[in-house]
Amino acid sequence: MKKIGICDTTFARFDMGGAAIDELKSNVTDLKIIRKTVPGIKDLPVASKKLIEEEDCEIVMALGMPGAMEKDKVCAHEASTGLIRAQLMTNTHILEVFVHEDEEEKEEELKTLMENRARQHAQNLIKMVFKPKILEKEAGMGKRQGKEDIGPL
């Protein structure tokens, strides 16, 4: 049984972790999912690292929603850098799934984007762990998570 870590935040305005878990459970039965929820995106790197080192997760999804202000963008960059460091320190993939609050103007569109991106990255996780050959076939295809694919050149 594969152990998958889901790390999300209370700052997000939609339950992205719940959507990812639902997608995973709907598509794979042989999983143990361990979820950790933290206050904000800068808390995701250490929580993700702990899921790997203390809970023996094979891969982690780190889901969050940076705000729209300039300082939020700086915090998102810091969190992203921390997630990359955690990956390198543990030699384990951490899928960063961020939706910036200013990606959509209307709240309903933002909610849809958050759910779609969480679910589509959960599908990426499934491919990475269980079906890596599918990812090879998708290389260079202009795939996007949360929005329509733009296609290859």
N, CA and C atoms as an extended XYZ file, in Angstrom:
459
Properties=species:S:1:pos:R:3:atomname:S:1:resname:S:1:resid:I:1 pbc="F F F"
N         0.847       -1.188        0.000 N   MET     1
C         0.000        0.000        0.000 CA  MET     1
C         0.885        1.241        0.000 C   MET     1
N         0.601        2.157       -0.920 N   LYS     2
C         1.367        3.394       -1.049 CA  LYS     2
C         0.840        4.425       -0.051 C   LYS     2
N         1.771        5.149        0.575 N   LYS     3
C         1.416        6.243        1.478 CA  LYS     3
C         1.585        7.564        0.742 C   LYS     3
N         0.515        8.342        0.736 N   ILE     4
C         0.488        9.636        0.063 CA  ILE     4
C         0.226       10.722        1.101 C   ILE     4
N         1.009       11.787        1.056 N   GLY     5
C         0.808       12.915        1.960 CA  GLY     5
C         0.043       14.037        1.282 C   GLY     5
N        -0.905       14.584        2.008 N   ILE     6
C        -1.654       15.763        1.553 CA  ILE     6
C        -1.449       16.839        2.612 C   ILE     6
N        -0.911       17.964        2.187 N   CYS     7
C        -0.677       19.071        3.106 CA  CYS     7
C        -1.381       20.294        2.531 C   CYS     7
N        -2.271       20.884        3.339 N   ASP     8
C        -3.026       22.047        2.872 CA  ASP     8
C        -3.081       23.105        3.964 C   ASP     8
N        -3.753       24.212        3.665 N   THR     9
C        -3.735       25.362        4.579 CA  THR     9
C        -5.139       25.830        4.960 C   THR     9
N        -5.200       26.486        6.092 N   THR    10
C        -6.458       27.114        6.514 CA  THR    10
C        -6.658       28.457        5.817 C   THR    10
N        -5.587       29.038        5.270 N   PHE    11
C        -5.684       30.332        4.596 CA  PHE    11
C        -6.445       30.224        3.275 C   PHE    11
N        -6.350       29.060        2.620 N   ALA    12
C        -7.048       28.865        1.349 CA  ALA    12
C        -8.553       29.052        1.549 C   ALA    12
N        -9.222       29.503        0.520 N   ARG    13
C       -10.656       29.784        0.613 CA  ARG    13
C       -11.504       28.651        0.061 C   ARG    13
N       -10.874       27.529       -0.265 N   PHE    14
C       -11.562       26.330       -0.738 CA  PHE    14
C       -10.767       25.129       -0.226 C   PHE    14
N       -11.448       24.047        0.076 N   ASP    15
C       -10.809       22.852        0.615 CA  ASP    15
C       -10.118       22.065       -0.497 C   ASP    15
N        -8.972       22.549       -0.914 N   MET    16
C        -8.216       21.912       -1.982 CA  MET    16
C        -7.739       20.520       -1.579 C   MET    16
N        -7.346       20.364       -0.323 N   GLY    17
C        -6.910       19.054        0.152 CA  GLY    17
C        -8.025       18.032        0.068 C   GLY    17
N        -9.230       18.435        0.432 N   GLY    18
C       -10.382       17.540        0.349 CA  GLY    18
C       -10.671       17.123       -1.083 C   GLY    18
N       -10.555       18.061       -2.016 N   ALA    19
C       -10.782       17.746       -3.434 CA  ALA    19
C        -9.721       16.770       -3.937 C   ALA    19
N        -8.467       16.988       -3.550 N   ALA    20
C        -7.383       16.089       -3.969 CA  ALA    20
C        -7.595       14.692       -3.397 C   ALA    20
N        -7.961       14.608       -2.137 N   ILE    21
C        -8.205       13.308       -1.501 CA  ILE    21
C        -9.360       12.590       -2.181 C   ILE    21
N       -10.434       13.312       -2.463 N   ASP    22
C       -11.576       12.712       -3.148 CA  ASP    22
C       -11.163       12.151       -4.507 C   ASP    22
N       -10.371       12.912       -5.237 N   GLU    23
C        -9.911       12.468       -6.553 CA  GLU    23
C        -9.028       11.226       -6.430 C   GLU    23
N        -8.134       11.224       -5.476 N   LEU    24
C        -7.256       10.071       -5.283 CA  LEU    24
C        -8.063        8.824       -4.915 C   LEU    24
N        -8.951        8.967       -3.954 N   LYS    25
C        -9.751        7.821       -3.502 CA  LYS    25
C       -10.694        7.310       -4.592 C   LYS    25
N       -11.126        8.191       -5.472 N   SER    26
C       -12.020        7.792       -6.563 CA  SER    26
C       -11.301        7.004       -7.650 C   SER    26
N        -9.984        7.086       -7.679 N   ASN    27
C        -9.224        6.480       -8.767 CA  ASN    27
C        -8.248        5.382       -8.350 C   ASN    27
N        -7.903        5.338       -7.067 N   VAL    28
C        -6.944        4.332       -6.593 CA  VAL    28
C        -7.442        3.806       -5.250 C   VAL    28
N        -7.523        2.503       -5.140 N   THR    29
C        -8.022        1.920       -3.885 CA  THR    29
C        -6.910        1.540       -2.923 C   THR    29
N        -5.715        1.321       -3.425 N   ASP    30
C        -4.617        0.831       -2.594 CA  ASP    30
C        -3.743        1.981       -2.094 C   ASP    30
N        -4.365        2.928       -1.382 N   LEU    31
C        -3.655        4.102       -0.871 CA  LEU    31
C        -3.919        4.296        0.610 C   LEU    31
N        -2.911        4.787        1.303 N   LYS    32
C        -3.115        5.325        2.644 CA  LYS    32
C        -2.779        6.804        2.533 C   LYS    32
N        -3.751        7.643        2.811 N   ILE    33
C        -3.568        9.090        2.695 CA  ILE    33
C        -3.433        9.681        4.092 C   ILE    33
N        -2.361       10.445        4.275 N   ILE    34
C        -2.127       11.128        5.546 CA  ILE    34
C        -2.190       12.625        5.275 C   ILE    34
N        -3.091       13.297        5.971 N   ARG    35
C        -3.325       14.723        5.740 CA  ARG    35
C        -2.852       15.550        6.927 C   ARG    35
N        -2.155       16.625        6.610 N   LYS    36
C        -1.747       17.616        7.607 CA  LYS    36
C        -2.198       18.977        7.107 C   LYS    36
N        -2.888       19.705        7.950 N   THR    37
C        -3.337       21.048        7.607 CA  THR    37
C        -2.572       22.050        8.463 C   THR    37
N        -2.059       23.081        7.814 N   VAL    38
C        -1.268       24.108        8.479 CA  VAL    38
C        -1.902       25.475        8.214 C   VAL    38
N        -1.500       26.518        8.957 N   PRO    39
C        -2.129       27.822        8.760 CA  PRO    39
C        -1.918       28.425        7.374 C   PRO    39
N        -0.686       28.494        6.897 N   GLY    40
C        -0.438       29.195        5.635 CA  GLY    40
C         0.607       28.515        4.780 C   GLY    40
N         0.856       29.104        3.601 N   ILE    41
C         1.735       28.454        2.624 CA  ILE    41
C         3.182       28.345        3.093 C   ILE    41
N         3.661       29.283        3.910 N   LYS    42
C         5.043       29.181        4.375 CA  LYS    42
C         5.225       28.032        5.373 C   LYS    42
N         4.120       27.469        5.860 N   ASP    43
C         4.181       26.306        6.752 CA  ASP    43
C         4.220       24.992        5.973 C   ASP    43
N         3.939       25.034        4.679 N   LEU    44
C         3.878       23.815        3.871 CA  LEU    44
C         5.204       23.062        3.749 C   LEU    44
N         6.356       23.742        3.581 N   PRO    45
C         7.593       22.975        3.405 CA  PRO    45
C         7.927       22.046        4.579 C   PRO    45
N         7.884       22.545        5.793 N   VAL    46
C         8.243       21.674        6.919 CA  VAL    46
C         7.183       20.599        7.140 C   VAL    46
N         5.921       20.937        6.950 N   ALA    47
C         4.862       19.933        7.110 CA  ALA    47
C         5.009       18.834        6.057 C   ALA    47
N         5.358       19.213        4.835 N   SER    48
C         5.564       18.231        3.772 CA  SER    48
C         6.765       17.349        4.086 C   SER    48
N         7.842       17.966        4.556 N   LYS    49
C         9.051       17.213        4.908 CA  LYS    49
C         8.762       16.231        6.036 C   LYS    49
N         7.970       16.659        7.002 N   LYS    50
C         7.606       15.761        8.110 CA  LYS    50
C         6.743       14.599        7.618 C   LYS    50
N         5.857       14.847        6.665 N   LEU    51
C         5.058       13.753        6.091 CA  LEU    51
C         5.962       12.709        5.445 C   LEU    51
N         7.028       13.166        4.822 N   ILE    52
C         7.965       12.251        4.175 CA  ILE    52
C         8.814       11.519        5.213 C   ILE    52
N         9.420       12.273        6.113 N   GLU    53
C        10.378       11.682        7.051 CA  GLU    53
C         9.744       10.965        8.232 C   GLU    53
N         8.652       11.487        8.742 N   GLU    54
C         8.049       10.900        9.942 CA  GLU    54
C         6.887        9.960        9.645 C   GLU    54
N         6.232       10.169        8.495 N   GLU    55
C         5.071        9.338        8.149 CA  GLU    55
C         5.365        8.395        6.969 C   GLU    55
N         6.585        8.473        6.436 N   ASP    56
C         7.025        7.608        5.337 CA  ASP    56
C         6.174        7.746        4.069 C   ASP    56
N         5.726        8.954        3.773 N   CYS    57
C         4.962        9.166        2.547 CA  CYS    57
C         5.894        9.082        1.345 C   CYS    57
N         5.410        8.447        0.294 N   GLU    58
C         6.187        8.257       -0.927 CA  GLU    58
C         6.190        9.508       -1.794 C   GLU    58
N         5.161       10.318       -1.666 N   ILE    59
C         5.001       11.553       -2.428 CA  ILE    59
C         4.022       12.422       -1.646 C   ILE    59
N         4.118       13.733       -1.826 N   VAL    60
C         3.260       14.668       -1.097 CA  VAL    60
C         2.694       15.696       -2.070 C   VAL    60
N         1.456       16.074       -1.835 N   MET    61
C         0.866       17.237       -2.506 CA  MET    61
C         0.801       18.362       -1.483 C   MET    61
N         1.320       19.532       -1.848 N   ALA    62
C         1.266       20.714       -0.986 CA  ALA    62
C         0.349       21.724       -1.663 C   ALA    62
N        -0.808       21.957       -1.059 N   LEU    63
C        -1.849       22.779       -1.677 CA  LEU    63
C        -2.053       24.065       -0.892 C   LEU    63
N        -2.117       25.189       -1.608 N   GLY    64
C        -2.332       26.442       -0.921 CA  GLY    64
C        -2.800       27.542       -1.860 C   GLY    64
N        -3.217       28.634       -1.248 N   MET    65
C        -3.715       29.773       -2.003 CA  MET    65
C        -3.035       31.052       -1.519 C   MET    65
N        -1.998       31.494       -2.223 N   PRO    66
C        -1.413       32.785       -1.882 CA  PRO    66
C        -2.411       33.906       -2.181 C   PRO    66
N        -2.369       34.922       -1.368 N   GLY    67
C        -3.241       36.068       -1.576 CA  GLY    67
C        -2.817       36.884       -2.794 C   GLY    67
N        -3.507       38.008       -2.995 N   ALA    68
C        -3.302       38.824       -4.192 CA  ALA    68
C        -2.312       39.981       -3.999 C   ALA    68
N        -1.934       40.263       -2.757 N   MET    69
C        -1.053       41.406       -2.501 CA  MET    69
C         0.398       41.053       -2.838 C   MET    69
N         1.206       42.064       -3.060 N   GLU    70
C         2.611       41.837       -3.414 CA  GLU    70
C         3.335       41.019       -2.337 C   GLU    70
N         3.056       41.297       -1.057 N   LYS    71
C         3.726       40.528        0.000 CA  LYS    71
C         3.298       39.055       -0.046 C   LYS    71
N         2.077       38.783       -0.512 N   ASP    72
C         1.630       37.394       -0.664 CA  ASP    72
C         2.412       36.684       -1.758 C   ASP    72
N         2.734       37.404       -2.818 N   LYS    73
C         3.520       36.823       -3.909 CA  LYS    73
C         4.939       36.496       -3.424 C   LYS    73
N         5.487       37.353       -2.581 N   VAL    74
C         6.800       37.085       -1.997 CA  VAL    74
C         6.724       35.845       -1.111 C   VAL    74
N         5.682       35.759       -0.290 N   CYS    75
C         5.505       34.585        0.572 CA  CYS    75
C         5.347       33.307       -0.255 C   CYS    75
N         4.635       33.398       -1.382 N   ALA    76
C         4.457       32.236       -2.260 CA  ALA    76
C         5.806       31.799       -2.820 C   ALA    76
N         6.638       32.762       -3.210 N   HIS    77
C         7.967       32.428       -3.716 CA  HIS    77
C         8.800       31.755       -2.628 C   HIS    77
N         8.743       32.289       -1.414 N   GLU    78
C         9.487       31.685       -0.303 CA  GLU    78
C         9.001       30.270       -0.029 C   GLU    78
N         7.691       30.071       -0.046 N   ALA    79
C         7.130       28.736        0.187 CA  ALA    79
C         7.555       27.785       -0.917 C   ALA    79
N         7.518       28.251       -2.144 N   SER    80
C         7.914       27.421       -3.273 CA  SER    80
C         9.384       27.014       -3.157 C   SER    80
N        10.222       27.958       -2.800 N   THR    81
C        11.642       27.666       -2.607 CA  THR    81
C        11.832       26.655       -1.486 C   THR    81
N        11.057       26.808       -0.410 N   GLY    82
C        11.125       25.843        0.694 CA  GLY    82
C        10.687       24.448        0.272 C   GLY    82
N         9.661       24.365       -0.555 N   LEU    83
C         9.205       23.056       -1.043 CA  LEU    83
C        10.274       22.405       -1.923 C   LEU    83
N        10.932       23.200       -2.736 N   ILE    84
C        12.008       22.658       -3.567 CA  ILE    84
C        13.137       22.134       -2.682 C   ILE    84
N        13.502       22.893       -1.670 N   ARG    85
C        14.560       22.446       -0.743 CA  ARG    85
C        14.157       21.154       -0.041 C   ARG    85
N        12.896       21.084        0.398 N   ALA    86
C        12.422       19.869        1.069 CA  ALA    86
C        12.498       18.664        0.130 C   ALA    86
N        12.189       18.877       -1.147 N   GLN    87
C        12.305       17.787       -2.123 CA  GLN    87
C        13.753       17.325       -2.242 C   GLN    87
N        14.662       18.276       -2.349 N   LEU    88
C        16.071       17.930       -2.502 CA  LEU    88
C        16.628       17.279       -1.240 C   LEU    88
N        16.180       17.725       -0.076 N   MET    89
C        16.658       17.156        1.189 CA  MET    89
C        16.160       15.724        1.401 C   MET    89
N        14.989       15.416        0.855 N   THR    90
C        14.389       14.098        1.096 CA  THR    90
C        14.424       13.194       -0.128 C   THR    90
N        14.838       13.746       -1.280 N   ASN    91
C        14.829       13.007       -2.537 CA  ASN    91
C        13.432       12.455       -2.842 C   ASN    91
N        12.432       13.270       -2.562 N   THR    92
C        11.032       12.867       -2.713 CA  THR    92
C        10.258       14.001       -3.374 C   THR    92
N         9.363       13.632       -4.292 N   HIS    93
C         8.550       14.644       -4.958 CA  HIS    93
C         7.515       15.249       -4.012 C   HIS    93
N         7.406       16.568       -4.084 N   ILE    94
C         6.337       17.319       -3.432 CA  ILE    94
C         5.688       18.132       -4.549 C   ILE    94
N         4.452       17.791       -4.879 N   LEU    95
C         3.749       18.511       -5.937 CA  LEU    95
C         3.183       19.807       -5.364 C   LEU    95
N         3.699       20.917       -5.830 N   GLU    96
C         3.217       22.221       -5.385 CA  GLU    96
C         1.954       22.555       -6.166 C   GLU    96
N         0.869       22.775       -5.440 N   VAL    97
C        -0.423       23.074       -6.067 CA  VAL    97
C        -0.931       24.389       -5.471 C   VAL    97
N        -0.508       25.484       -6.078 N   PHE    98
C        -0.908       26.802       -5.618 CA  PHE    98
C        -1.907       27.401       -6.605 C   PHE    98
N        -2.881       28.100       -6.067 N   VAL    99
C        -3.787       28.925       -6.861 CA  VAL    99
C        -3.721       30.315       -6.250 C   VAL    99
N        -3.221       31.254       -7.020 N   HIS   100
C        -3.120       32.628       -6.526 CA  HIS   100
C        -4.497       33.283       -6.565 C   HIS   100
N        -4.795       34.013       -5.523 N   GLU   101
C        -6.130       34.608       -5.375 CA  GLU   101
C        -6.494       35.518       -6.544 C   GLU   101
N        -5.505       36.097       -7.196 N   ASP   102
C        -5.791       37.003       -8.307 CA  ASP   102
C        -5.769       36.318       -9.679 C   ASP   102
N        -5.784       34.988       -9.716 N   GLU   103
C        -5.834       34.282      -11.003 CA  GLU   103
C        -7.201       34.410      -11.672 C   GLU   103
N        -8.229       34.635      -10.889 N   GLU   104
C        -9.592       34.820      -11.412 CA  GLU   104
C       -10.221       36.019      -10.717 C   GLU   104
N       -11.065       36.740      -11.424 N   GLU   105
C       -11.727       37.904      -10.846 CA  GLU   105
C       -12.969       37.531      -10.048 C   GLU   105
N       -13.749       36.583      -10.567 N   LYS   106
C       -15.000       36.191       -9.916 CA  LYS   106
C       -14.752       35.039       -8.956 C   LYS   106
N       -15.386       35.115       -7.801 N   GLU   107
C       -15.179       34.099       -6.767 CA  GLU   107
C       -15.565       32.696       -7.229 C   GLU   107
N       -16.647       32.565       -7.975 N   GLU   108
C       -17.069       31.240       -8.437 CA  GLU   108
C       -16.030       30.644       -9.388 C   GLU   108
N       -15.435       31.494      -10.232 N   GLU   109
C       -14.387       31.025      -11.143 CA  GLU   109
C       -13.128       30.632      -10.371 C   GLU   109
N       -12.827       31.376       -9.309 N   LEU   110
C       -11.681       31.047       -8.461 CA  LEU   110
C       -11.900       29.695       -7.778 C   LEU   110
N       -13.094       29.478       -7.266 N   LYS   111
C       -13.422       28.201       -6.624 CA  LYS   111
C       -13.288       27.044       -7.614 C   LYS   111
N       -13.794       27.229       -8.818 N   THR   112
C       -13.694       26.191       -9.851 CA  THR   112
C       -12.239       25.911      -10.186 C   THR   112
N       -11.444       26.960      -10.324 N   LEU   113
C       -10.026       26.800      -10.606 CA  LEU   113
C        -9.344       26.013       -9.484 C   LEU   113
N        -9.635       26.347       -8.238 N   MET   114
C        -9.002       25.671       -7.106 CA  MET   114
C        -9.353       24.182       -7.099 C   MET   114
N       -10.612       23.872       -7.332 N   GLU   115
C       -11.006       22.464       -7.351 CA  GLU   115
C       -10.373       21.735       -8.536 C   GLU   115
N       -10.439       22.320       -9.717 N   ASN   116
C        -9.881       21.667      -10.900 CA  ASN   116
C        -8.375       21.459      -10.770 C   ASN   116
N        -7.664       22.461      -10.276 N   ARG   117
C        -6.212       22.327      -10.158 CA  ARG   117
C        -5.855       21.244       -9.143 C   ARG   117
N        -6.566       21.200       -8.018 N   ALA   118
C        -6.305       20.156       -7.010 CA  ALA   118
C        -6.563       18.771       -7.592 C   ALA   118
N        -7.671       18.617       -8.283 N   ARG   119
C        -8.022       17.300       -8.859 CA  ARG   119
C        -7.064       16.906       -9.985 C   ARG   119
N        -6.701       17.844      -10.829 N   GLN   120
C        -5.821       17.510      -11.943 CA  GLN   120
C        -4.402       17.196      -11.460 C   GLN   120
N        -3.956       17.863      -10.414 N   HIS   121
C        -2.654       17.506       -9.841 CA  HIS   121
C        -2.731       16.161       -9.121 C   HIS   121
N        -3.873       15.831       -8.546 N   ALA   122
C        -4.040       14.488       -7.970 CA  ALA   122
C        -3.903       13.440       -9.076 C   ALA   122
N        -4.443       13.736      -10.251 N   GLN   123
C        -4.278       12.831      -11.388 CA  GLN   123
C        -2.793       12.741      -11.794 C   GLN   123
N        -2.082       13.863      -11.728 N   ASN   124
C        -0.643       13.833      -12.006 CA  ASN   124
C         0.087       12.952      -10.998 C   ASN   124
N        -0.302       13.053       -9.744 N   LEU   125
C         0.303       12.207       -8.710 CA  LEU   125
C         0.078       10.731       -9.037 C   LEU   125
N        -1.135       10.390       -9.419 N   ILE   126
C        -1.444        8.998       -9.780 CA  ILE   126
C        -0.550        8.544      -10.923 C   ILE   126
N        -0.381        9.396      -11.918 N   LYS   127
C         0.481        9.049      -13.050 CA  LYS   127
C         1.932        8.888      -12.597 C   LYS   127
N         2.409        9.791      -11.752 N   MET   128
C         3.794        9.717      -11.299 CA  MET   128
C         4.068        8.430      -10.533 C   MET   128
N         3.130        8.029       -9.683 N   VAL   129
C         3.349        6.870       -8.822 CA  VAL   129
C         2.991        5.555       -9.508 C   VAL   129
N         1.898        5.542      -10.249 N   PHE   130
C         1.370        4.290      -10.784 CA  PHE   130
C         1.495        4.122      -12.300 C   PHE   130
N         1.569        5.232      -13.050 N   LYS   131
C         1.520        5.159      -14.511 CA  LYS   131
C         2.507        6.127      -15.159 C   LYS   131
N         3.796        6.025      -14.851 N   PRO   132
C         4.739        7.023      -15.365 CA  PRO   132
C         4.849        7.062      -16.896 C   PRO   132
N         4.540        5.981      -17.573 N   LYS   133
C         4.613        5.971      -19.044 CA  LYS   133
C         3.604        6.935      -19.665 C   LYS   133
N         2.478        7.156      -18.975 N   ILE   134
C         1.484        8.110      -19.483 CA  ILE   134
C         2.079        9.517      -19.502 C   ILE   134
N         2.836        9.867      -18.454 N   LEU   135
C         3.471       11.189      -18.429 CA  LEU   135
C         4.437       11.350      -19.601 C   LEU   135
N         5.164       10.299      -19.940 N   GLU   136
C         6.077       10.379      -21.082 CA  GLU   136
C         5.314       10.717      -22.356 C   GLU   136
N         4.148       10.115      -22.530 N   LYS   137
C         3.340       10.383      -23.724 CA  LYS   137
C         2.793       11.808      -23.732 C   LYS   137
N         2.649       12.417      -22.550 N   GLU   138
C         2.112       13.764      -22.440 CA  GLU   138
C         3.191       14.841      -22.514 C   GLU   138
N         4.453       14.443      -22.596 N   ALA   139
C         5.552       15.412      -22.650 CA  ALA   139
C         5.372       16.349      -23.843 C   ALA   139
N         5.523       17.652      -23.593 N   GLY   140
C         5.451       18.643      -24.652 CA  GLY   140
C         4.068       18.908      -25.205 C   GLY   140
N         3.032       18.488      -24.487 N   MET   141
C         1.666       18.625      -24.993 CA  MET   141
C         0.938       19.873      -24.492 C   MET   141
N         1.628       20.750      -23.769 N   GLY   142
C         1.004       21.995      -23.310 CA  GLY   142
C        -0.108       21.770      -22.307 C   GLY   142
N         0.055       20.754      -21.438 N   LYS   143
C        -0.961       20.441      -20.425 CA  LYS   143
C        -0.975       21.520      -19.353 C   LYS   143
N        -2.148       21.845      -18.877 N   ARG   144
C        -2.315       22.812      -17.798 CA  ARG   144
C        -3.216       22.198      -16.733 C   ARG   144
N        -3.002       22.588      -15.490 N   GLN   145
C        -3.840       22.106      -14.408 CA  GLN   145
C        -4.752       23.239      -13.946 C   GLN   145
N        -6.049       22.980      -13.995 N   GLY   146
C        -7.012       23.971      -13.547 CA  GLY   146
C        -7.641       24.762      -14.676 C   GLY   146
N        -6.947       24.875      -15.777 N   LYS   147
C        -7.455       25.595      -16.942 CA  LYS   147
C        -7.286       24.708      -18.160 C   LYS   147
N        -7.809       25.179      -19.285 N   GLU   148
C        -7.712       24.384      -20.511 CA  GLU   148
C        -6.258       24.240      -20.941 C   GLU   148
N        -5.921       23.073      -21.491 N   ASP   149
C        -4.596       22.856      -22.058 CA  ASP   149
C        -4.411       23.825      -23.228 C   ASP   149
N        -3.160       24.233      -23.468 N   ILE   150
C        -2.907       25.116      -24.603 CA  ILE   150
C        -2.365       24.351      -25.806 C   ILE   150
N        -1.999       23.092      -25.615 N   GLY   151
C        -1.576       22.250      -26.726 CA  GLY   151
C        -0.134       22.461      -27.124 C   GLY   151
N         0.373       21.541      -27.935 N   PRO   152
C         1.763       21.624      -28.358 CA  PRO   152
C         1.966       22.646      -29.476 C   PRO   152
N         3.204       22.986      -29.698 N   LEU   153
C         3.545       23.874      -30.822 CA  LEU   153
C         3.655       23.065      -32.090 C   LEU   153
